[in-house]
């Protein structure tokens, strides 16, 4: 989402490095470049001015302190101001009330409210062990209630099943009663999408708010709309006094203006970021972590949290045992690919590792996911015996595997060659024993060569 902005900041910091003192002149030039970068990212003009003024005031006169150069100090200043701009810290949901805590989801039609409602219910169930009830008040859009019921089923939570031609206010009242009587912790209310200029529907939102008495009113805003998302947030906030924002479609071709502008303009925090259509595509919004990503510094904390949440620890322990016993097979390699896929796309993972994004600059990381699928297809086309004992794979078996996976014999050979190389590394680790393994000595790349290869080099 912030690729262009990251590139701009990287170029800026490169210019500032090595200077003994930052003067008015070079700061002025740097701030001019930052201004252009922020405006290109569709950041609100008022926000750009405030950000530039704060950075300039702190940057002018910075001098070398020990081994820390002014350029490095500017990076810290910019990082701190980005964090300040986006809200200092994560703003968690406030569910500290007599159950059920009502969360009201509002926004424009097509912003992703229904999917986000399901994502949030799943997140509350898995992270906070909350029992949620979902209800749709959208009697205007065909099949809206059926869509929420489908999403609720996927999230493993309950849903109210009202008449699709019912009155939204009556449905809201019934949902509150059902949530109270059913002992639910949270009631998530998915309202109908509406334009902020539609006075009749906005009045309906006011009435719904009175009936359900929500502890949280979350605006679901499409990050792809840039400054329009900020305008929408302002309008809904004036009418409903929002408690927070959920930005959706942040994995799309968004320039980041909404994320950098909403808090400053509305005073309301971004609480979650949504990616994709899958229900696991929701993450709490941490300004400090996002600022690090924007500046190309990675996000190791989120990477570790993702691994802890999605990696099967028992499976990882079994893998460790096999490595120490030099018994690593293609079946184990296939399990590792599955573990990596659970954590998200290769592009997202690489963005979280400090320095990797810059090292792979210019390469299409989306190709890595495609290559991973091809490797997976090749291994899946093998028999169980072949996966456990790759030495039995002869020329005729390779042709069968290539045909079954839709690849070529050359690609099959390449995967086998990579696996043999990896087995050699595993044996070396096995000789170190578990203590050496746990200390990370010689830790191998479990899934080598899955990143895009330079032009001209085959699979």
N, C-alpha and C positions, 0 to 999 in steps of 0.2 A: 504493500500500500504506500510505502514511503520511499520507494527506490530512487526516484529522481531527487528527492530532498536529501537522502543519504549521500548520493553522489555529489551534490552541491556542497554539502558540509565537508565531505572528505577533501574536495579540491580546495576549499577555503582553509582548512586546518593545515594542509600541505604548504600553503603559501606562508602561513603564520609561523610555522616551525622554524627554528633556527634564529629567530630575531631576538636580540637581547632585550628590547623594550618595545612595547606597543604604543605607537604615537596616534595622535588625532587623525593623521592622514591615512595610515594603513588600516586603522579601525574603521574609518569612514568608507574606505574602499571595500573592506570586508562586509560591513553592514549593508552596503548597497547590493552586494551579491546575495546576502541572506534575504534581503527584502524581495528581490526578484524570485528567489527560490520559493519563499513562502507564498507569494502571490500566485506563482505557477501551480502550487499545491492547493490552490483555491482556499487559502486561509483568509478569514475575514480581515478587511483592511484595518479596522480598529485594533484587532488583535496583533497584526503585524507591527503597527506603530508602537504599541505598548511593549511588545517583545524586543524590538530593536532598541528602544530607549533604555530599557533595563539592562540589556547586554552591554550596550555602549558605555553606560555609566559605570558598570563594574569592570569592564575590560581595559579602559584607558588607564595607563600608568602601571599596569601589571609588570613586575620585574621578575627576573630569575630568582627563585627561592631554592637554594640547594641545587639538586639535580632536576628540578621541575622548571621547564621553560615556560615563557609566556604563552606560547602556542598551546601547551598542555593545560595551562591554567584557563585559557579561553574555552577549551573543550569542557572543562568542569563548569565554567560559568554558563555556557550554552546549555549543558545538560541540566543544571539546576533550574534555569529559567524555563526550559521545556517542561520539567516536572511541575514547576509553579503554575505554568500555563494550563496544564491538564488536570491539576487538582491535588498535588502534593502526595496523596496516598490513596490506596484503594478504599472506595466507599462501599462497605458491605450492605447487604439488605438489612433493613431494620424490622425484624419479626418479633421484637420483644413486646408482645401484647397477649391478652387473653385469647387463646385459640378459638376459632381459626383466624389467623392473620390473613387479611385480604390484600392481594396484589392485583392492581388494575392495569391492564395492558392497553395502551392507546397508540394511535398513529394513523398514517395514511394507508389507504388500501394498496396492497402490493409491497409493503415495507417488510413483510415477514413476521407479522405478529403471531399468527397461529403456530408456525413452526417454532418461533422463539418461546412461546408459551410452553410447548412440549419440551423444549430444551431445558427451560428453567425448572420445570417439574422434575425432570430426570436429574438435573444437577442438585436440586434440593434433596432428592431421595438418596443419591449416592454420597453427597458430601456432608449433609446435615441430618440424614436419616429422618427427613420430614415426610409425613403422609399428606399428599396433596390431592385436592379435588379440582378438576378443570370444568369450566362452563363457557360456552360460546353464546354471546348475545347478538351475534350477527344474523339477523333474520332477513337481511337484504341481499346477500350474496348467495347464489345457488350452491348447495352442497357445503357451505361453510361449516355447519355443525358436524357433518359427516367427516370432513377433513380433520377437525379437532379430535373427534372420536378415534380416528385412525392414528393420529399422532400420539394420543394418550395411550392407546394400546401398545405402541412401539416403546413408549417411555415407561410402561408398567405402572401407570397410575389410573385412578378412576375419573370418570367424566359424567357430568349431568346430561341426561337425554331429554331435553324439552321438545315441545312441538316446534317445527321449523317456522310455523306461521304465528307463533305466540308473540306476546308483547315483551320487549326487552326488559322493561322494568319489573314485570311479573316474574320473568325467568330469573332475574337477578335476586329478587326476594326469596324465591324458592331455593335457589342455589345456596344462599346464606343459611337458610333453615336446614338444608340437607348437610351442609358442612358442619353445623353445630351438632346436629343429632348423630352424625356419623363419626364424630370424634376426630375430625381432620385437623391437622396442624396448619395447613395453608389452603386458601381458596384462590385459585388463579382465574381471573375474569378476562376473557378474550373479547374485547369490544369490537364492534364493526369498524372497518376502516372508513375514514371520512376526511374530507378537505377541511382545513381549519377555517375556511371562509364560508362553510355551510352552517349557517346559524342554527337551523333547526336541529341538525345532528349534534352540534356542540351543546345545545340546551339539553339534549338527551343525555349526553355525557355528564353534565352537571347533576341531573336527576339520578343517574346511576351511582354517581359518587356518594350522593346523600343516602341512598338505600344501603349500599354495601359498606360504607365507612372504611375505605382502604387505609392501610398503614403505609403502602407504597403505591405510587402512581408512576409507572414506567412508560416513557415514550420510546417506541420502537422505531428507529430512524434508519433509513437506507444510506450507508456511507457513500454509495456511488453517486448520490445526488449533490454532494459537496455543500456549497453554501445554501442550497435549498433546504438541506437538513437543518441548518442553523435557523433559518427563517421559520420553518415548521416548529422547531423546538421553542422558539420565542412565543409563537402564537398559542401553542398548547399550554405553555407555562403560564402565560397571562390568564388563561381561562381556568386552569385546573391546579395551578401551583404544583408542578411536577416534583417528584422526589429523586428522579434519576432518569438516565437515558441508556438504552441498549442500542449499540451500533451494529447493524447487520451488514452482510456481504462485504466484510472487510478483506476477504481474500480475493475480491474481484479487482477490476481496473479502477480502484479508487485512489485519489491523489492525497488523501489524508486531511483535507481542509476541515472536515466536520470534526474529526477527533481533536484537532488542535484549537478549534474555535468555540465549541459548544459550551464548555465550562466557563470561559471568560465572558461570553456574551450573555448566557442565561443564569450563570451562578449555580447551575445544577450539575452534579457529577455524572460522568459516564460510569456505569456500574458493570457492564458486561460488553464483550465483543463477540459477535456471532460470525461464524464462517461456514459456508456450505449448507447443504440440506440435511446432513446427518445430525442426529440428536446429540451426539457428543461434541458437536462443533460450537461450544460456548465456553468462554473463559473469562474470569474476573478481570476487570480493567485495572492494571497497575501502572500509573503514570511513570514511575521511575524505570520500570522495565521497558516500557515502550520508548521512552527517551533514549535508553541505551541502544535499542534496536535502530532507531532513527539515526543515531550517530555511528552506527556500524560496530558497536561494542558488544553485540550479542546479548543473550538473555539466558545465562546459565541456570538461574533459579527456576525459571519456567520449564526449561529443558529437564531438569532433575525432577520437578514436580510431575511433569508429563510421564516421565519414565516410571516413577514410583506408582502413579495411578494406573498405567496401562500395561506395564510389563508384568508378566506372570513370574513372581519371585520363586515359586517352586520349580518352574520350568528352567529359570535361570540357574538355580542351584544344581539341577540335574546336569545342565550344560557344563557348569564349572567342574562337576565331578568327572564328566566324560573327558574334559580337556586335561585334567590332571592325570587321568588314566590313559591318555592318548587314544581314546576310543571315539573321536569325533567323526561322524558320518554325514553323507548328503542329506539324510533325514533330519539330522540336527541343524544343518545349514538351512534347510527349508523352514524349520521352526524359528530360526533366527530372523529370516526374512519376514515371517508372520509377525514377530515381535516388533520389528522396525515399522511395518505397515500400520500397526495399531497406534503408533506414536504420531502419525500424520504423514504429510508429504515430505519428500526429501528437501524440497525448497524451504519449507517451514522449519525443518530441523536444522538445516545449514545456517539459516538466518539467526538461530539462537546461539550458535557456537562462535565465540569471538574470533575475528580475523578470517573466518572461512568465506564469508560473503565477498570480501575484498579479493581474496585469493582466487575465487571462482568468477570474478567479474567478467561479464560478457558471455558466460556460458548459460545455456538454457537448462536450468535445474529441473524443469518439468520433464526433460528427457530422461532424467535419472529414474523417475517412477516407471516410465515405460520400459527401461532396461531391466529394472527389478522384476517387472511382470514377465519379461521374456525369460529371465533366469528361472523364475518360479515355474513358468510353463514347461521349461526343459526338464526340471527335476520332477515335476508332477507326471510327466510323460514316461518316466522310468518305472519299472516294477519295484516292488518292495526289496527284492533281492538286490537289484542294481543300486538302489539308494543306500543299502547297508554295506554293499561290497562293490565299489565302483570298478574294481579291477576286472570284473566279468564283462564289462561293456566293450564288445568288439565292434568291427566295422558295420556289420549288419544291424546290430542293436542301435548303433549311432544313427543309422539311416531311419530306423523305425522311430526313434526318439525325436529326430528332426521333423519327420512327417507329422507325428502326433502333436508336436508343440508349435507347428507352423514356422519353424526356423530352419536353419541350414546345418549341415554336418560340421561346418567350420565353427559355427556358434556353439554347438554341443562340445566340440573339442576345446574351445576357449573356456567354457564353464568348468570342464573337467580339469583343465590345466590350472585354473585359478584355485580350484578346490584342493588339488594336490599341494600347491604352494601353501595354502592355508593350513593343511594338515601338518606340514613340516613345522610351521610356526607353533601349532598346537602341541606338537611333541616336545618342542623346546620349552614351552611353558610347563608341560607336564613334568619335565625333569626338575623344575624349580619347586614343585610341590604347591600345596594350597596356600601356604603363607606368602610365597613369592607372588602367586596369582592375585591374592587379595591386596597386596601392596601395589599392584598394577605394573610390575616390572615387565617390560617387553609386551605390554598388552597389545594384542593384534587387532587389526581391522577386521571385524567379524564378517563384514559384507564388502569385500574389496571391489574396486573398479566398477561401482554402481553409479558413480557420478558421470555426467556427460564427458565424452572423450573429445580431445581437440580435433578440429576439422582435419579430415584426411586419414584419421585412424579408424579402422573398422571396429566392430563390436568386440 
